[in-house]
Amino acid sequence: MDSFIKLSNFGKIAPYAQLFRQGLLVTVLLSMFTVAIGFVLALILALMRMSNIRPFRALAVDRNGHLREGGPLVWLSKFNPLSFIATAYVEILRSTPVLVQIFIIYYGVFGMIDLPSFQMFGFIKFNRFFPGVVALGMNSGAYLCEIIRAGIQSIDQGQTEAARSLGLSQTMNLRYIILPQALKNILPAIANEFVVIIKESAITYTIGVQDIMSAVNAVKGATFIIIEPLLVATAIYFCLCFPTSKLIAYFERRMSHGDKR
């Protein structure tokens, strides 16, 4: 009976080490761009969900100037289109598989767009890398949205009232008072999202992104060896995620010390 792992197979895949190094770079870049896009998108979505824009609020009052007690007009007066769109986006993206989302973005959306076919760093195909970043960024934004919204809502409402008493506008209050404190609270969660994306980015090899799993697939096709390349990929992902998570935990403890009185 053949053993599960053959040490000799590692020697056979050694000539393909360059593919794994390239895949490592692609995975890191993919994760960085994904978190950046996801954060910006999540901030917009969080503000949309927390907005108080109700274009039909006048329908809550009857002709005599009295508030209606119920009915469809009262419901319509409370309708917030921005919050509805953001909530629908978050719920749909969080309730569907990321693989399906990647296929829809790559084959559906970018299938109708003729992206440039140049290569970054000499080997990263832009027309495959960019759709992967967009798809993962959209998915990450749906999850980060709730983190950011919770961080903003965790700030004491009294600070907003104090800002109004000082004459600050809502935008200035959000920019100078609320967001800096909220970002400090949610920074560990955002950093953890980076670790999650490193692992989830493996799915992008299905659309031809040359990440770590793409290197595994290439080695398998050339040598007909699968277990040993997978173990190499596992080691690379572990070396990326484990130290990063420990570093995040360290800074989280340092930040929490500053909050103690």
C-alpha positions as CSV (number, residue, x, y, z in Angstrom):
1,M,0.0,0.0,0.0
2,D,1.4,3.4,-0.9
3,S,1.9,5.9,1.9
4,F,-0.2,9.0,2.1
5,I,2.7,11.3,1.7
6,K,5.9,10.6,-0.3
7,L,8.9,12.6,0.6
8,S,10.3,12.0,-2.9
9,N,7.4,13.9,-4.3
10,F,8.5,17.1,-2.7
11,G,11.7,16.9,-4.8
12,K,9.6,16.6,-7.9
13,I,7.6,19.8,-7.1
14,A,10.7,21.8,-6.1
15,P,11.3,23.1,-9.6
16,Y,7.9,24.8,-9.4
17,A,8.8,26.8,-6.3
18,Q,8.6,30.0,-8.4
19,L,4.9,29.4,-9.0
20,F,4.3,29.3,-5.2
21,R,6.3,32.5,-4.7
22,Q,4.3,34.3,-7.3
23,G,1.1,32.9,-5.8
24,L,2.2,34.2,-2.4
25,L,2.6,37.7,-3.8
26,V,-0.8,37.5,-5.6
27,T,-2.5,36.3,-2.5
28,V,-1.1,39.2,-0.4
29,L,-2.0,41.8,-3.0
30,L,-5.4,40.3,-3.5
31,S,-6.1,40.5,0.3
32,M,-4.8,44.1,0.6
33,F,-6.8,45.5,-2.3
34,T,-9.9,43.5,-1.1
35,V,-9.8,44.9,2.4
36,A,-9.3,48.4,1.1
37,I,-12.2,48.2,-1.3
38,G,-14.3,46.4,1.2
39,F,-13.7,49.1,3.9
40,V,-14.6,52.0,1.7
41,L,-17.7,50.2,0.5
42,A,-18.6,49.1,4.0
43,L,-18.3,52.7,5.3
44,I,-20.7,53.9,2.6
45,L,-23.2,51.1,3.3
46,A,-23.0,51.7,7.1
47,L,-23.8,55.4,6.6
48,M,-26.6,54.5,4.2
49,R,-28.1,52.1,6.8
50,M,-27.9,54.7,9.5
51,S,-29.3,57.6,7.4
52,N,-32.6,59.2,8.2
53,I,-33.7,60.1,4.6
54,R,-37.4,59.6,4.3
55,P,-38.7,61.3,1.2
56,F,-42.4,60.3,1.9
57,R,-42.5,61.4,5.6
58,A,-45.2,64.0,4.8
59,L,-47.6,61.1,4.1
60,A,-47.7,60.4,7.9
61,V,-49.8,63.6,8.3
62,D,-53.4,63.8,7.2
63,R,-55.1,66.8,5.6
64,N,-55.9,68.2,9.0
65,G,-52.3,68.1,10.2
66,H,-52.8,65.1,12.5
67,L,-50.5,62.1,12.6
68,R,-52.0,59.0,11.0
69,E,-52.2,56.0,13.4
70,G,-51.6,53.3,10.9
71,G,-52.0,52.1,7.4
72,P,-49.9,51.9,4.2
73,L,-49.3,55.6,4.1
74,V,-47.7,55.5,7.6
75,W,-45.5,52.6,6.4
76,L,-44.5,54.5,3.3
77,S,-43.7,57.6,5.3
78,K,-41.1,55.6,7.2
79,F,-39.5,54.2,4.1
80,N,-35.8,55.0,3.7
81,P,-34.6,54.1,0.2
82,L,-30.9,54.4,1.1
83,S,-31.3,52.1,4.1
84,F,-33.4,49.7,2.1
85,I,-30.8,49.4,-0.7
86,A,-27.9,49.0,1.8
87,T,-29.7,46.4,3.9
88,A,-30.7,44.4,0.8
89,Y,-27.1,44.5,-0.5
90,V,-25.7,43.3,2.8
91,E,-28.3,40.5,3.3
92,I,-28.0,39.2,-0.3
93,L,-24.2,39.2,-0.2
94,R,-24.0,37.6,3.2
95,S,-26.6,34.9,2.3
96,T,-25.1,33.7,-1.0
97,P,-21.8,31.7,-1.6
98,V,-18.8,33.7,-2.5
99,L,-18.0,31.3,-5.3
100,V,-21.4,32.2,-7.0
101,Q,-20.7,35.9,-6.5
102,I,-17.2,35.6,-8.1
103,F,-18.7,33.8,-11.1
104,I,-21.4,36.4,-11.5
105,I,-18.9,39.2,-11.4
106,Y,-16.4,37.6,-13.7
107,Y,-18.6,35.9,-16.3
108,G,-21.6,38.2,-16.0
109,V,-20.4,41.8,-15.3
110,F,-16.9,41.7,-16.6
111,G,-17.9,39.3,-19.4
112,M,-19.5,42.4,-21.0
113,I,-16.4,44.6,-20.4
114,D,-13.2,44.4,-22.4
115,L,-10.6,44.8,-19.6
116,P,-6.9,45.5,-20.5
117,S,-4.9,42.3,-20.8
118,F,-1.6,43.6,-19.5
119,Q,0.4,41.8,-16.8
120,M,1.4,43.4,-13.5
121,F,4.8,42.5,-12.1
122,G,5.3,40.5,-15.3
123,F,3.0,37.6,-14.4
124,I,-0.3,38.9,-12.8
125,K,-3.0,39.0,-15.4
126,F,-5.0,42.2,-14.8
127,N,-8.1,41.0,-16.6
128,R,-8.5,38.1,-14.1
129,F,-7.0,39.8,-11.0
130,F,-9.2,42.8,-11.1
131,P,-12.6,41.0,-11.2
132,G,-11.4,38.8,-8.4
133,V,-10.6,41.9,-6.3
134,V,-13.9,43.4,-7.1
135,A,-15.9,40.3,-6.2
136,L,-14.0,39.7,-2.9
137,G,-14.2,43.4,-2.1
138,M,-18.0,43.5,-2.6
139,N,-18.3,40.4,-0.4
140,S,-16.0,41.8,2.3
141,G,-17.9,45.1,2.3
142,A,-21.1,43.3,3.2
143,Y,-19.4,41.9,6.3
144,L,-17.4,44.9,7.3
145,C,-20.6,47.1,7.0
146,E,-22.0,45.5,10.1
147,I,-18.7,45.9,12.0
148,I,-18.5,49.6,11.1
149,R,-22.1,50.2,11.9
150,A,-21.7,48.6,15.3
151,G,-18.6,50.6,16.0
152,I,-20.3,53.9,15.2
153,Q,-23.3,53.0,17.3
154,S,-21.1,52.1,20.2
155,I,-20.0,55.7,20.6
156,D,-22.0,57.5,23.4
157,Q,-24.8,59.6,22.0
158,G,-23.9,62.3,24.4
159,Q,-20.8,63.1,22.3
160,T,-23.0,63.9,19.3
161,E,-25.2,66.2,21.5
162,A,-22.1,67.9,22.8
163,A,-20.8,68.4,19.2
164,R,-24.1,70.0,18.2
165,S,-23.9,72.3,21.2
166,L,-20.5,73.5,19.9
167,G,-22.0,74.2,16.5
168,L,-20.5,71.3,14.6
169,S,-22.4,70.0,11.7
170,Q,-23.4,66.4,11.3
171,T,-20.6,65.8,8.8
172,M,-18.0,67.4,11.0
173,N,-19.2,65.5,14.0
174,L,-18.9,62.2,12.1
175,R,-15.5,63.1,10.7
176,Y,-13.7,64.5,13.8
177,I,-15.5,62.9,16.7
178,I,-17.4,59.7,15.9
179,L,-15.3,58.0,13.2
180,P,-11.9,58.3,14.9
181,Q,-13.2,56.6,18.0
182,A,-15.2,54.0,16.1
183,L,-12.2,53.1,14.0
184,K,-10.1,52.5,17.1
185,N,-12.8,50.1,18.4
186,I,-13.2,48.2,15.1
187,L,-9.6,48.2,14.0
188,P,-8.9,44.6,15.3
189,A,-12.0,43.3,13.6
190,I,-10.9,44.9,10.3
191,A,-7.4,43.4,10.7
192,N,-9.0,40.0,11.3
193,E,-11.0,40.5,8.1
194,F,-7.6,40.7,6.3
195,V,-6.7,37.3,7.7
196,V,-10.0,35.9,6.6
197,I,-9.6,37.3,3.1
198,I,-6.1,35.6,2.8
199,K,-7.8,32.3,3.2
200,E,-11.0,33.1,1.2
201,S,-8.9,34.4,-1.7
202,A,-8.0,30.8,-2.6
203,I,-11.4,30.6,-4.3
204,T,-10.3,33.0,-7.0
205,Y,-8.1,30.4,-8.7
206,T,-11.4,29.2,-10.3
207,I,-11.4,32.3,-12.6
208,G,-7.7,32.0,-13.4
209,V,-6.1,34.3,-10.7
210,Q,-2.6,33.1,-10.2
211,D,-2.7,32.7,-6.4
212,I,-1.4,29.9,-4.2
213,M,-4.1,27.5,-5.2
214,S,-3.5,28.2,-8.8
215,A,0.1,27.1,-8.3
216,V,-1.1,23.9,-6.7
217,N,-3.4,23.3,-9.7
218,A,-0.5,23.9,-12.1
219,V,1.8,21.5,-10.3
220,K,-0.9,18.9,-10.2
221,G,-1.4,19.1,-13.9
222,A,2.3,18.9,-14.7
223,T,3.3,16.1,-12.2
224,F,0.1,14.4,-11.3
225,I,0.9,14.9,-7.7
226,I,-1.7,16.5,-5.4
227,I,-1.2,15.9,-1.7
228,E,2.3,17.3,-1.5
229,P,1.5,20.6,-3.3
230,L,-1.5,21.0,-1.0
231,L,0.7,20.6,2.0
232,V,3.0,23.2,0.7
233,A,0.0,25.5,0.1
234,T,-1.2,24.8,3.7
235,A,2.2,25.7,5.1
236,I,2.2,29.0,3.1
237,Y,-1.3,30.0,4.3
238,F,-0.4,29.1,7.9
239,C,2.8,31.2,7.7
240,L,0.7,34.1,6.4
241,C,-2.3,33.8,8.8
242,F,-0.9,32.6,12.1
243,P,1.8,35.4,12.6
244,T,-0.6,38.0,11.3
245,S,-3.4,36.9,13.8
246,K,-0.9,36.9,16.7
247,L,0.3,40.4,15.7
248,I,-3.3,41.6,15.6
249,A,-3.9,40.1,19.0
250,Y,-0.8,41.9,20.4
251,F,-1.9,45.3,19.1
252,E,-5.4,44.7,20.4
253,R,-4.0,44.1,23.9
254,R,-1.9,47.3,23.6
255,M,-4.9,49.3,22.5
256,S,-7.1,47.9,25.3
257,H,-4.5,49.0,27.9
258,G,-5.1,52.6,26.9
259,D,-8.8,52.3,27.6
260,K,-8.3,51.2,31.2
261,R,-8.7,53.9,33.9
